[in-house]
Amino acid sequence: MRRGGGVSVALRRRNVANCADRLQEIDLAKRIAIVEDEAAIRDNYAAAFRREGYVVEAFEARAPALDAFETREPDLVVIDINLKDDVEGGFELCRQLRARSADLPIIFLTARDSEFDAVSGLRLGADDYLTKDISLPHLMARVAALFRRMDAISKPQASESRLTRGDLVIDVERMTVLWKDQPVGLTLTEFWLVHALARYPGHVKNRQQLMDAAQAVLDDNTITSHIKRIRRKFLAVDAGFGAIETVYGMGYRWLGN
């Protein structure tokens, strides 16, 4: 009886240890929030992300998502634009989230495929704008790319943790950008685009090089929209800002030392 009891105790201890390991894995896993009003689509994406090892929270509308984020902010938010009767709800949610956090990764995943909507989403601060005809493997790759960039921020190279180019100061470890001692609030994608340009002043960076630096798959229009938004943010700090030059037919470069 004692032997059986000993085995039982050992099993219980093993089960407790396994549960503790599992809880630690869940706590360390990246958390993705999906805000999508169509249940079947929402469940499909949630299942796909869970298969990749992510922890997923799913919401059908803007208000419950915001309420949940007050308690714990996710590591990434995937947003549809039309949310039930809230036709522009996704845009408003993006605006609200960006006001809370400059570096929270945000992806639009929507059926609305017009260039106007894509540009609007990026101007609001989204890191990517995808349409629902994207394949699940492609979607998983885009999400993984965003998380790689986040990991790069948390593990900066010591020699590259601070970059100074004249009036520009980039702190990779803190993910901050200063221009003439004034902070410039950039999204994750914008931050790495500025870093790529300023790292080698005077060198023209083509779109492929900028995509590689941002670790994202971006088309020409998307990169153009990000550069325009970056310029506006610097201009808001300094009306005379002109350090990013467009080299037509080639790409962009950072002027100055």
JOBEL-V423631 format. One line per field, one symbol per residue. ss: DSSP state (h for helix, s for strand, l for the rest). phi: phi as a letter, one per 30 degrees, with the letter a starting at -180 (. if undefined). psi: psi as a letter, one per 20 degrees, with the letter a starting at -180 (. if undefined). A space follows every 10 residues. Layout:
ss = ???
phi = ???
psi = ???
This chain:
ss = lhhhhhhhhh hhhhhhhhhh hhhhhhhhll ssssslllhh hhhhhhhhhh hlllsssssl lhhhhhhhhh hllllssssl llsllsllhh hhhhhhhhhh llllssssss llllhhhhhh hhhllllsss sllllhhhhh hhhhhhhhhh hhhhlllhhh lssssllsss sllllssssl lssllllhhh hhhhhhhhhl llllslhhhh hhhhlllllh hhhhhhhhhh hhhhhhhlll lllsssslll sssslll
phi = .ddddddddd dddddddddd dddddddddd cccccbdced dedddddddd ddjddbcbbc addddddddd dadddabcbd ddbhdddced dddeeddddd bdcddbbdbb ddcddddddd ddddjddabb cddddddddd dddddddddd ddddbddedc dbbcbidcbc cddchbbcbh icdcdcdedd eddddddddb eiddcddddd ddddhbcbde dddedddddd eddddddbdc dadccdceib lbbccjc
psi = ghgghggggg gggggggggg gghggghiqq ppppopiogg gghggghghh hjjqppppqi rgghggghih gppriqpppr goncinhkhg ghgggghhhh phjpppppor iojqhggggg ghhijqhqoq qiiqqghggh ggghgghhhg hhhimqphij ipppndippp ohgilqppol jpqooqrggh ghggghgihn pipporhghh gghilqoprg hggggggggg ghhhhhhoij pkioppnpig cqqpqr.
